[in-house]
Every structure is written in structure tokens, then in C-alpha cells.
Amino acid sequence: MENNQMNQYSFDSSYTGQGLTLNRYMSKTFGWMFLGLLLTFAVAWAMAASNAVIYLFYAVPQITIILLIAEVAVVLIFSARIHKNSVGTSRVLFLFYSLLNGVVFSVYFVVFDVASLIAIFGLTALFFGGFALYGRFTRTDLSRLRPLLIGGLIFLVVASLLSLLIDMSAMERLICMAGIVIFLCFTAYDTQKIKANYQYFQQDAAMLQRASIYSALELYLDFINLFLYLLRFLGRHRN
């Protein structure tokens, strides 16, 4: 039992039937994550620079709800059909989600100072990279953290819902700090999970690719949420 767990989290040189090493598999997964981030921030910047975001939110007052429903629907479809969708469909869903998120993020380019956004993006990348490296190289089984991470995620969701009903400003910094810690831990956990997927699906090339795109989505969400909590904690609004 202990030997099986050690093999799951410490192997580095095994190959799939198609000759894909773990390092190359992880590089491709992170590559898709970075592509999604690039698309999101490119769309956000373009919409803010052209003032399209202002026209959109004035022309369609319900756009926030529409975007929220669309994003949740894409993630649910992606998750529910991960074993059925083709690799191409999985990639399209991931990029479509990144594009939708770009429309949402365009608001932050209007509300927050651009220099502040750039600095916090760099800080997010630094923190994210450090914990991703930890998840990649540690031999500790991080799956034990899953119950704590799910509990932390529920706490953040409940806090967000309560903030719509009551004034939670006194707890804002505490909630942001909790969010930062939770998504840093998710980053390490999801990075390690890529290694487990590689081992589990290495005899199924198509499923291995689909799992890679799904892992890219998880890492993308970790980065985005970490960025948002750091932005709430440190960001400067425009005058």
C-alpha cells in the first residue's frame, strides 16, 4: 500500500505507450493554462481599452447574470462529459470559458489602476509558480488536504453570499487572506493531481489529453481566484 502511494507521487521518468514523458505532459498542461490566461487578459484589455465593456454593460443590464450562468454551464458540461467529449471539444470548451471570463475581467481594467493590476498579476504568478513547483516535486500525498480545501471553498462561497445580504466589510481582509491561502494550497494539490492522472490514464491517449485540458482548467481557476483575492487585498482603485 505504502509502496503504491510512493510510486504515485515520486515517479519522474516513466513513459506512456506514446512516449510522452511526465515532464512533457505537465508542460503541455501548463501551456494550455497559460493560453487560457492569455486569452482572458487579452479580451479584458481589448474591451476596456475600446470602452466596449461600458457599452455592453449599459446595453445589456442583465449581462452579469448571463455571463455567470454561461460560465457555470460550461464548467458543468466540461466536468460531466469529460469521459465522452472529444479532445477537440474539451479544448474548445476551455477556450470558450477563458473568453467569457475575459469579458468579466474587463470590468477590473476599468475599476482598478492598471499599474496595480500588472503588479498583482506578477505577484500572483510568483506565488502560483512557487506552490506549483512544490506540488510537482513533493513526495507528500497532498490528497489528504482535499477535505480541508473543500471546506475552505464552502466557507468562501458562504461568505460571498452573506456579503450580498449583510455588511461584511469588517471581515474583508480576513476573507481575502483565507482565499489566498486556500487557492495556494489548491495550486499545489491540483499540480500533484496531474502526476496521478498521467499514471492512471497513460494507456488511454485520448483520455490522457482530456485529463490534461481539465487539469489546465483547474489550474486556470486556481490562478484566477488567487489573483482576485490578492486584488481585493492589495489593489488600488482608479480615481
C-alpha positions in Angstrom: 0.0 0.0 0.0 2.7 2.4 1.0 4.8 1.4 -2.0 1.9 2.2 -4.3 1.4 5.6 -2.8 5.1 6.4 -3.1 5.1 5.3 -6.8 2.1 7.6 -7.5 3.8 10.7 -6.2 7.5 10.2 -6.8 7.9 8.8 -10.4 9.5 11.0 -12.9 10.8 9.0 -15.8 8.1 6.6 -17.0 6.6 6.9 -20.4 3.2 6.3 -21.8 2.6 4.0 -24.7 3.0 7.0 -27.0 6.4 8.0 -25.5 5.1 11.1 -23.6 7.2 11.8 -20.5 5.7 13.2 -17.3 7.7 16.5 -17.7 6.4 16.9 -21.3 2.8 16.1 -20.2 2.9 18.6 -17.4 4.4 21.2 -19.7 1.6 20.8 -22.2 -1.0 21.1 -19.3 0.6 24.3 -18.1 0.8 25.5 -21.6 -2.9 25.2 -22.1 -3.4 27.0 -18.7 -1.2 29.9 -19.9 -3.0 30.1 -23.2 -6.3 30.4 -21.3 -4.9 33.2 -19.2 -3.5 35.0 -22.2 -6.9 34.9 -23.9 -8.7 36.1 -20.8 -6.4 39.1 -20.2 -6.2 39.9 -23.9 -10.0 40.1 -24.2 -10.3 42.0 -21.0 -7.7 44.6 -22.0 -9.2 45.0 -25.5 -12.7 45.5 -24.2 -11.6 48.0 -21.6 -9.3 49.9 -24.0 -12.1 50.2 -26.6 -14.8 51.1 -23.9 -16.7 48.1 -25.3 -17.2 46.9 -21.7 -19.1 50.1 -20.8 -21.4 49.9 -23.8 -22.0 46.2 -23.2 -23.0 46.6 -19.5 -25.2 49.6 -20.3 -26.9 48.0 -23.3 -27.5 44.6 -21.5 -28.1 45.3 -17.8 -28.5 41.6 -17.2 -25.1 40.7 -18.7 -23.6 39.9 -15.3 -26.2 37.2 -14.6 -25.9 35.9 -18.2 -22.1 35.6 -18.0 -22.3 33.9 -14.6 -24.8 31.3 -15.9 -22.8 30.7 -19.1 -19.6 30.2 -17.1 -21.2 27.7 -14.7 -22.8 25.9 -17.6 -19.5 25.5 -19.4 -17.7 24.1 -16.3 -20.6 21.7 -15.6 -20.7 20.4 -19.1 -16.9 20.1 -19.1 -16.9 18.1 -15.9 -19.9 15.9 -16.6 -18.8 14.9 -20.1 -15.0 14.7 -19.6 -15.1 10.9 -20.5 -17.3 11.5 -23.5 -16.3 14.7 -25.2 -13.6 14.6 -27.9 -10.2 16.2 -27.2 -11.1 19.0 -29.6 -14.4 19.7 -27.9 -12.7 19.8 -24.5 -10.2 22.4 -25.9 -13.0 24.5 -27.4 -14.9 24.5 -24.1 -11.8 25.5 -22.1 -11.0 28.4 -24.6 -14.7 29.5 -24.6 -14.7 29.7 -20.8 -11.5 31.7 -20.9 -13.1 34.1 -23.4 -16.2 34.5 -21.2 -14.0 35.2 -18.3 -12.2 37.9 -20.3 -15.5 39.8 -20.7 -16.0 39.6 -16.9 -12.4 40.7 -16.2 -12.7 43.7 -18.5 -14.6 45.4 -15.6 -11.5 45.2 -13.4 -9.5 47.1 -16.0 -12.0 49.9 -15.7 -12.3 49.8 -11.9 -8.7 49.2 -10.8 -5.5 51.1 -11.6 -3.6 49.4 -14.5 -0.2 49.6 -12.7 -1.8 47.9 -9.7 -3.3 45.1 -11.9 0.1 44.5 -13.5 1.9 44.4 -10.1 -0.6 42.0 -8.6 -0.6 39.8 -11.7 3.2 39.5 -11.3 2.8 38.7 -7.6 0.1 36.1 -8.4 2.5 34.4 -10.9 5.3 34.3 -8.3 3.1 32.7 -5.6 1.4 30.4 -8.1 4.7 29.3 -9.5 6.2 28.5 -6.1 3.3 26.4 -5.0 3.1 24.6 -8.4 6.7 23.7 -8.1 6.1 22.3 -4.6 3.2 20.3 -5.9 5.3 19.0 -8.7 8.3 17.8 -6.6 7.0 17.0 -3.2 6.6 13.3 -2.2 3.9 14.1 0.3 0.4 12.9 -0.6 -1.5 16.2 -0.9 -4.8 14.4 -1.5 -5.1 14.4 2.3 -5.8 18.1 2.1 -8.9 17.7 -0.1 -11.4 17.7 2.8 -9.9 20.9 4.2 -9.7 22.5 0.8 -13.4 21.7 0.1 -14.4 23.1 3.5 -12.4 26.2 2.8 -14.1 26.6 -0.6 -17.5 26.3 1.1 -16.5 29.0 3.6 -15.6 31.4 0.8 -18.8 30.7 -1.1 -20.9 31.2 2.0 -19.0 34.4 2.9 -19.6 35.7 -0.7 -23.4 35.0 -0.4 -23.6 36.6 3.0 -21.8 39.7 1.7 -24.8 40.2 -0.6 -27.2 40.3 2.4 -25.2 42.0 5.2 -22.2 44.3 5.6 -19.1 42.0 5.7 -16.5 44.8 5.2 -15.1 44.3 8.7 -14.1 40.8 7.7 -13.0 41.6 4.2 -9.2 41.3 4.9 -9.7 38.1 6.8 -11.7 36.6 4.0 -9.1 37.7 1.4 -6.3 36.1 3.4 -8.3 32.9 3.7 -8.9 32.9 0.0 -5.2 33.4 -0.8 -4.2 30.5 1.4 -6.9 28.2 0.1 -6.1 28.7 -3.6 -2.3 28.5 -3.0 -3.0 25.1 -1.4 -5.3 24.2 -4.3 -2.5 25.1 -6.7 -0.1 22.6 -5.1 -2.9 19.9 -4.8 -4.0 20.3 -8.5 -0.4 20.2 -9.8 0.2 17.0 -8.0 -3.0 15.6 -9.3 -1.6 15.9 -12.9 1.0 13.4 -12.0 -1.7 11.0 -10.7 -3.7 11.5 -13.9 -0.6 10.8 -16.0 -0.1 7.4 -14.2 -3.8 6.5 -14.2 -4.6 7.3 -17.9 -1.3 6.5 -19.6 -2.7 3.6 -21.5 -5.6 5.8 -22.9 -4.1 8.6 -25.1 -7.4 10.4 -25.7 -8.4 10.3 -22.0 -4.9 11.5 -21.1 -5.3 14.5 -23.3 -8.8 15.3 -22.0 -7.5 15.0 -18.4 -4.7 17.4 -19.4 -7.2 20.0 -20.5 -9.3 19.5 -17.4 -6.3 20.0 -15.2 -5.4 23.1 -17.2 -8.9 24.4 -16.3 -8.4 23.6 -12.6 -5.0 25.4 -12.6 -6.5 28.3 -14.5 -9.3 28.7 -11.9 -6.6 28.5 -9.1 -4.7 31.3 -10.7 -7.7 33.5 -11.4 -9.1 33.1 -7.9 -5.7 33.8 -6.3 -5.4 36.9 -8.5 -8.8 38.1 -7.5 -8.2 37.7 -3.7 -4.8 39.4 -4.0 -6.5 42.2 -6.0 -9.2 42.6 -3.3 -6.4 42.6 -0.6 -3.9 44.9 -2.3 -5.5 46.5 -5.4 -5.8 50.3 -5.9 -9.0 51.7 -7.5 -8.9 54.3 -10.2 -9.6 57.9 -9.1 
